[in-house]
Amino acid sequence: MKILTLIVHTQVQQELSELLRSMDQTPGFTFTHVEGHGSEIEHDAFIAARDKALGYVSRIRTDILLQDDDVEPVLARLLAKDNNFIGQGVYWLTPVEQGGHIL
């Protein structure tokens, strides 16, 4: 199993949510609101002047538990050129030793 972590601009939350809900491999996910800080704020074309003045960018984060065989198809859909959120976030994969429901 793997955890796919996505951090994207809040302006693409709805589109990302619709894409994730449309995939059988991602039956559930939760968005967490986070703040992005760093020097990339000055060079990011998607950042509003207000965010530059505040010094942080409002973003969302989601962690999705995926079976190993589901990683490539999910990434292929997320990284497809026809998505409006291309260039507006980052992702990474983390191996999972164990996971399940708390009873």
Backbone hydrogen bonds, N-H to C=O, Kabsch-Sander energy under -0.5 kcal/mol:
donor,donor_aa,acceptor,acceptor_aa,energy
2,K,66,L,-2.6
3,I,94,T,-2.8
4,L,2,K,-0.6
4,L,64,I,-2.7
5,T,3,I,-0.6
5,T,92,W,-2.9
6,L,62,T,-2.6
7,I,90,V,-2.5
8,V,60,I,-2.1
9,H,88,Q,-1.7
10,T,58,S,-1.4
12,V,9,H,-1.7
13,Q,10,T,-1.8
16,L,12,V,-2.6
17,S,13,Q,-2.8
18,E,14,Q,-2.4
19,L,15,E,-2.2
20,L,16,L,-2.7
21,R,17,S,-2.5
22,S,18,E,-1.2
23,M,19,L,-0.5
23,M,20,L,-1.1
26,T,23,M,-1.2
32,T,61,R,-2.6
34,V,59,R,-2.7
36,G,57,V,-3.2
37,H,35,E,-0.5
41,I,38,G,-1.4
42,E,39,S,-1.3
43,H,40,E,-0.9
44,D,40,E,-0.8
44,D,41,I,-0.6
45,A,43,H,-0.6
47,I,44,D,-1.3
52,K,48,A,-1.9
53,A,49,A,-2.3
54,L,50,R,-2.3
55,G,51,D,-2.0
56,Y,51,D,-1.1
57,V,36,G,-2.0
59,R,34,V,-3.0
60,I,8,V,-2.9
61,R,32,T,-2.7
62,T,6,L,-2.2
63,D,30,T,-0.5
64,I,4,L,-2.5
66,L,2,K,-3.3
66,L,64,I,-0.6
70,D,67,Q,-1.6
71,V,67,Q,-0.7
71,V,68,D,-1.0
74,V,70,D,-2.0
75,L,71,V,-2.7
76,A,72,E,-2.5
77,R,73,P,-1.8
78,L,74,V,-2.4
79,L,75,L,-2.6
80,A,77,R,-0.7
83,N,80,A,-1.6
86,I,83,N,-1.1
88,Q,85,F,-1.9
90,V,7,I,-2.4
92,W,5,T,-1.7
94,T,3,I,-2.0
96,V,1,M,-2.2
103,L,101,H,-0.6
